[in-house]
Amino acid sequence: MSSPTSGPGPGNEGVRLQKVLAAAGLGSRRACEDLIAAGRVEVDGRVVREQGLRVDPQTAVVRVDGERVPTAAGLVVVAVNKPRGILSTMADDRGRPCLGDLVADRPERLFHVGRLDADTEGLILLTNDGELANRLAHPSFGVAKTYLATVAGPLPRAVGRQLLAGVELEDGPARADSFRVVHSLPGQVMVELVLHEGRNHIVRRMLDEVGHPVLALVRTKVGPIALGQQRPGTVRVLSGPEARALYTAVGL
């Protein structure tokens, strides 16, 4: 990895830092020069203030205001709003509809970060960055995931307390980081749960355990990335600020 003082080695002239920042969506080159002059940019852990520093965007660790800026060429993260009935695989040997069908027109070789069961809708991330995918999936990095679950009502207040305190499942205890009732109708209640783990069918199993099986389930958020108004079945590439927030969330 290149140092901000020594620059890239022989045979690799590198790219001027302001150009790297501009290409990553931080603004015009002039605006990026201002960021550098203000001491807001770090390269490989050291603050850079001089203009014209050349770096290798494939290997340099660049941060602005402490937030990681992905600079390696070709890296992409896409958000998919997975419809119900779509498998969380990139291909299916039985020809069933899967995530791979939704991104078949993209040139990158993408793989999914975690999975949602076929009956669960909502946000799933795909990327070609293996290290990012590993960190997002690994429980030690504690990336929170938010779900909206519809269950049969009425829902006693004790249910929320149970989920927050933790319930015992066949593969060990599971606990919600937060729980709230979003909407209540006669015979049906929508609740929001936030968890930082991703065991198979974890939300469904937790709600089963407290006596309120899931009728419908949507994942609305992964770390700092929200589903928002994205329509089912659509794919969007994460914007510069979203990608930076995601990389920062897993310590990259």
N, C-alpha and C positions, 0 to 999 in steps of 0.2 A: 504494500500500500504506500502511495506516495506521501511525502511530508510536505506541509505548506511552506517550508523553508527551502527544501532541496528541489521540489518540483519533480516532474516525471523523469525517468531515467533515459539514457541514450536510446535513440531510435523511437522515442515516443515524446513528441513535442507537447502533447496534451492540448487542452482547450482552455482558453481564458475563462476565469471563474465567473465573470459577469455574463459571459455567453452561456455557460452551463446553467446559471441561475435563471436567465431569461428563457432558455429552452424548457426549463422545468416549470414555467408558468408563474415566476415571481414578479413579472412586469417587464418593462423595456430594459434594454441594457443600461441606459442612464439611471433608471430607478434602481437597478441591481448594483450599480457602482455606488449609489448613495447608501444602500444597505451595507456594503463593504466598508465604506468610509466611516459609517456610524458604529462600526465594531459589532454588528449584529450577526455576522457570518462566521461560522467555525468550519475548519477543514481538518479532519482527522484529530479532533479534540482541541485544536488551537485556534484562537481568534485571529482572523486575517483582516488587516486594514489596508494593505498595499493593493493598488490596482494592477491588473495585468497578470496576476499569478496564474500559472497554467497548472491544471489538474487533470488527472485521468478520470473521466466521469464514470468509467466502469468499476473503479475500485475505491475512489475517494468517498469518505463519509462526510457529507456536507449537512450542516444544520443552520437554520436561520431562526433566531430568537429561541434556540434550544430545540426546535422542531426539525425532525429529519426530513431532508429533501431528497427523494429518490432521483438519482441522476443517470443510472445505467440505462443505456439504449435498449429499447425493445421490451422493457418490463411493463406489464399492464395488469390492472385489477379491474374486473367488471362485476357489477352488481346485477343479479338476476332476481326477478320476482317470480319464484317458482309456482306455477299453478298446481292445484290438486291433481293427482294422477300422474304427475311427471316423476320419474325415478331420479334419484340423486347419483347418477352415474354418467360418464361421458360416452358410453356405448352400452348397448344391451344385445346379447346374442339371440334373444327371442324377439327382437324387433319392437319392443315396447317403447313408448315415448320417454325420452330422457333429456338431461341437461345438454348433452352433446348436440341434440337436435336444435336447441335454441341458439347455439353459438357456432353452428356448422359453417357459417360464412366468414368467420374470423380467421385471419392468417396464423395466429399464434397457437401453439399447443398448450391449451389451458387445462387445468385440473381444479376440481372443486375443493373448497375448504370445509371439511366436515360434511354432514349430510342432513337432509330432512326426509322423514319417511314419506311415502307416496301420498298419504292423506293429509299431510301438513303443507300449508302454503307459505309463501313469504320469502324473505331475504336470504339468499345464499351467495357467497362470494366465490369467484373463479379467478385464478391468477396463473402466471407462468413463473412466478418467483417462489422457488421452493422454500427458502428460508422464511419468508413471510408466512407462507402457508403452514409451515411447521409450528411457528410461534403462535399463530392464531388458533391452531387446533390444540396446542398443549395446555393442559389445565394449570401448569405452574405460572403461566403468564396472566391468568385470571381475566381474560377478555370476556366482558359481560355480554349476555345475549338476552334480548327482551322478546317476550311472547304475549300475544293476546289469545286467551282461551275462552271459548263459550262452553258453559257447563249448565246442567239442569239446576234450577233454583227451587226454593230459596236457599241462600247460602249463609249458614250460621257464622257469626264473627269468629268463632273458635277455629274455623278452617284456616283463616289467614294466620292466626297465631301458631297453629300446628305446622304450617308450611315454613314459616319463618324460624321456628325452633328446630325443625328438621324431622323428617320421617324416615323410617327404616325400610329400605328396599332389599330385594334379594341379593343385590351386589354391593350393599353398603348404604350408609346413611346419605340422604340428600336434603339440601336446605335451600330455600329461596333467599336471595339477597334482599329482595323487596317484593311486596305483594299489595295490590290495591284493587278494589272493585271499580270498574270503569263505567258500567252501565247495567241496569237491572230492569228486567221486564217480568211480568208474571210467568213463572215457570222456566225462566232462562236468565242467566247472569253472565256478563262478560268481565273477565278479570285479567289483570296484567301481572305477569311474573317476570322477574329478572334473575337469571342464574349465571354463574361463571363457569359452569362445567357443561359438557356436551355428551354425556352418556346416551346410548340409544334409547329413544322414546322417553327421555327423562321427565318431561313435563306431563305426558300422558300417564306415566306410572305414578308420579307424585299425586296427581289429582285422583287417580283411581284409589290410591292408598287412603285418602281422606274421604272417600265415598262420593266423589263428584266426577264421574268419568267425562272426558272431553267429548263435546259434540262437534266442535270445529276449532282449528288451531292455526295461527299465523305467527311467523317470526317477523318482528318489525324492525329489529335493530341488532347489529353485531358491532360491539365496541362503539366507536364514534360514528359508524355508518348507519343511516336510517333509511328505511324503505320509502318513507314519505308518500308522495302521490304517484309513484311508479306503478304502471299498470301490470297486471298479471301477464306473464309470458314475454315481457320485454327485458332488454339487456341495455345497460348503460355503463360506459367507461367512467371510473371515478375521476373526478376533477382533481386538479393540483392540490387544493386545500384538503380535500377528503383523503387523498392518498397520503399526504404528509401526516395527517392526524392518525391514520391507520398505522403507518410505519412507526410513529412515535409511541403509539399505544402498546406496541409489543417490544419496545426498547431497541429498535433498529436505527 
